[in-house]
Amino acid sequence: MSWHQPAGSTARDGYDSVVDPGSDGWSHTGLRILTLAAGASRRVETGESEWVIVPLTGGGARVEVDGTAYQLDGRADVWAGPTDLVYVPRDSAFTVTSDDGGTLALAHARARTAFPVRRVPASAVPVELRGAGTCSRQVHNFGTPATLDADSIIACEVYTPAGNWSSYPPHKHDEDRPGVESELEEIYYFRIRVAPGGAAPEGADPIGYQRVYGTDERPIDVLAEVRTGDVVLVPHGWHGPAMAPAGYDMYYLNVMAGPGRERAWLICDDPAHGWVRGTWDGQPVDPRLPLHDPAG
């Protein structure tokens, strides 16, 4: 299985990109990217997974579950701020309809328990500014345990201004060590843009970079040049940094889940690099953050 999946390389069944649990070496998490024309719909059987429907571009959408419709105002694109979303449990089905045409992320993870359907409004999504200096980034914690009741899925969005590093220091979460580290697979879905104010010529090629590396016992080696629509999978190992080169802002959607019964994101820094966190003391957060007005 390829851990770096360029945009379009896993397109099938009308989806722009497909990652499903049950593939070789991949067991718990999934992500489908769906682009719909105005007024078009898609029905999805949830099966053994719970799902979170997240508008990416194009504005509003409607999600119908068991005869009840949940309206999502959405956003013009991911750079416009937090979005509302809908959680749908396992052993169910939903139909998503695009109002004006747009792209949605359908994040999912295997679940043991069905939680109630829930719409989370954009106004309830916590916006966190994490790190400092050139390691400053912005996190939308829409699918974390503090925000969303669910069985296993953990999801968030991260924004990294041009020239900054995120997912840093490198860290891992591939062992079950209660109170210390969670065992979680992780998906990164990227969108990259020319940073505002950049005098980019026609033909500019917004790019970023993502690093994943393993241990002697569980090797993995990924150094991926990523563009809008690319996916990087982290089955195990240290991951980071995610690098936004000068001139290009980076967005990524994270989806995580694992076999443990405790739904928690507990990480362990690579001891060779964890000391970097101490250098942030006294440094200001990048003044470009937030990249938009969290109030809308």
N, C-alpha and C positions, 0 to 999 in steps of 0.2 A: 504494500500500500504506500502511495506517495504521501509524505507528510506536508509537502507544499503543493497546493492544487491551484494553478493559474486560473484566472477568470474564464469560465466557459468550459473548462476541461472536464467537469463532472456534470454538465447539463444533461438532463433527461426528463422525460414525462412532463414537459412544459415548464420545468424549473430551470433557472439560470445556473444554480449550483445545488448539489445534493451531498450531504454527509448524513448517513444513517447509522445508528448503533447496530452492531452485528456484522460489520465488515471485518476483514482480516486485521487483527490487531487493534480493533476499535469496538468498545463494548457498551458504552453508557450514554453518550451525548449525540445530538444530531442538529443539523441546521439545513433548512431549505430556503433558498432565495427565490422569491416569486414575483414576476412582473406581470401585471394585469392591465389590459386596455380599459378605458373608461366604461364602467358598467359591467365589466366581466367578473365572473365568479369562479371560485375553486372550492370544492368540497374535500375535506380531509378526515379520514378515520384516524382517531388518535391511537387506537390499539393499546399497547402496554406502556405508552409514553405519555407524559404530560407536556403541554405545549404553551408557548408564549408567543403571541403575534405582535410584532413590532414594526410599525410603519417606518420606512427608510426615506423614501422620496415620493412626491406626487400628491401629498395632502391626505384627504380623508379616506376612510374605509369603514365597512360595516362587517361585524362578525356575528353570525347567528349560531346559537347553541341551544338545542332543545326548544326551538320555537321562540326564543328571546333574542332580540337584536341588540348588540352593543355598538354604539357609534364611536369611532376613533377619529378625532379631528386631524391627527397626523401632523405632518410638517412638509414644507417644500422640499427640504433635503436634510441630511443628518446634521448639517452645520447650523440649522435654524434654532436649535435648542432641544430640550427634552420632549418626548412624545408620550401620549397615552398608549396603553397596551391592554391586551386581554389575556388572562390565563385560562386554559381549558384543560380539564383533567383527563386521565387515562379512561379507557373503555367508554368513549364518547365519540362525538363527531362535531365538526364545525364547518360552516361555509363562510368564506371571506369574499367580499365584493368591494371592488375599488370604485370610488365615486367618480374620480376624474382621470383615472389611469395612474399607476405608480408601482413602486417596488416595496415589498414587505419581506422582513425576515421572519421565518417560522422556526423558532428555536425549540428544541425538544430534548427530553431525557427520559430514560426508563424510570418508572415509578412503581412503588408497591401500593401506595394509598392514593385514592382520588380525593383531592381537595375541591372545595366549591369553586365554580366559575367566578372570576373576579375581573372587573375593569379597574385599572389603576390610572387615574388622570395624570396628565403631565405635571400639574401643580403639586402632586404628591411625590414626585420623583426627587430624591435627595441629590443635590449637586455638590460634589466634594472636590476641593482643590488639594491635590496630594503632591508631596515632595517639595522641592525648592530649587531655585536657580535653574540650571539647564536640565534638571530632572523634574521640573514642574509639569504636571498634567492635570486634566480635569476628568472626573469620573461621574457618570450618571448611574446611580445604584438602584435601578428600577426592579431588578430581579434578585436582590440579595435577601437573606433571611429576615433582616430588619424591615424590609419593605413589602415583600411578597410571601404569603403563606403557600408553601408547596412541599412536595415530598423530597425531591432530590435536586432539581435544577437550580443553578445559580447563574445569573447573567447580569452584565453591565455593559456600558459603553465608555470608551476612553478616548480622550482628545489630547493629542500631543502637538504643541506648536512647532513650527519649522525650526530646525536646529536643536531640538530637545530630544532626550531619551526618556522612554517610559518602560514599564516592566523591568525596572532596574532598582537595586542590584538584582542580578540573576537569582532566581528562586525556584523552588520546586514544591510540589504537593502530590507525591506519588506513593507515600507510605501512610498507613493508618497508625498514628501515634497520638493517642488521646491527649488533648490539650496542647499539642505541639504541632502536628501536621496532619492534614487530611489527604486521603487518596482520591484524586480527582483528575479525570481527563479534561482537556481544555481545547476549545476551538477559538481561533482568531479569524475574524472576517474583516477585511480592510477596505477603506475608501480613502483616497489621497487627493488633495487639491493643491493648486497653486495658492500660496498664502496671500491674503488680501494685501493690496499695495504692490505686489510683485509685478514688474514690467515684463511678464513672460511673453515670448514671441509665439506666433502660431507654430504649433508642432511641439510645444513644451511637453515633457513626459513626466508627470508627477510620479515619484517613486518613494519607497521606504525600504527598510531592511528589518528582518526578524531573525533572531538567533535562538537555536535550541541545541543543547548538548547534554550528553548523558554522563553516567558514572561508569567505572570499570565493569561493574556487575551488569548494568543495563545501558549499553551504549546507544546513542542516537546522535546524528550530526546534521543539522540544518542551518544553512546561512542563506536565507531567501531574499531576493529582490522582489518586493511586492508592489502591486498596483491595485487600483480600484477593482473590486470583485474577487481578488485572490483570497484564498483560505490557507491558513497554516494550522496543522493539527499537532497537539502536544500530548502524546500518549503517556509520557513519563519524562523525567529528566529536568535539568535546569533550563529555564527559558528566560530570555532577556539578554540584551536590551531589544526593545522595539524602537527603531531609530527613524526620526523624521529629518531628512537632510535639509540643509538651508534652502529656503524657497518653497518648501512643501509642507503643509499641515497634514497630520495623520489622524485618521479615525479608525478605531476597531471595535467590533462587537465581540465580547467574550461570552462563551457558553461553557459551563462546567457541570460535571456530575460524576459520581463514583459509586462504588458498591456499599459504602458505609451507611449505617442507619442514622448517623448524626449529619444533618445538613449544615456544614460549616466550611468556611474558607480559611484554613490554617496553613501558613507557608513557612518554609525554611530557607533562609538565604544561603547562597554559596559562600562558605566561610572565607574563600579567597577574595571576595568582593563585598561582603556585607558591611565592612568598615565604612564604606562610602556613605551610608546613611548618616553617620556622625558628622560628615562635612556639611550637611545641610543646616546644622544649627546656626542661627543668626543670618542665614541667607534669606532674602525675600522670595516670595512666590513670583514667578514670571508675571510681569504686569500685563501681558497680553491675555491672561486668563481672568475671568472666563472668556472663551472665544465668542460668546454671545451673551445676551442678557438673560440670566436664568428665569427672570420674571416674565419673559416673553417679549 
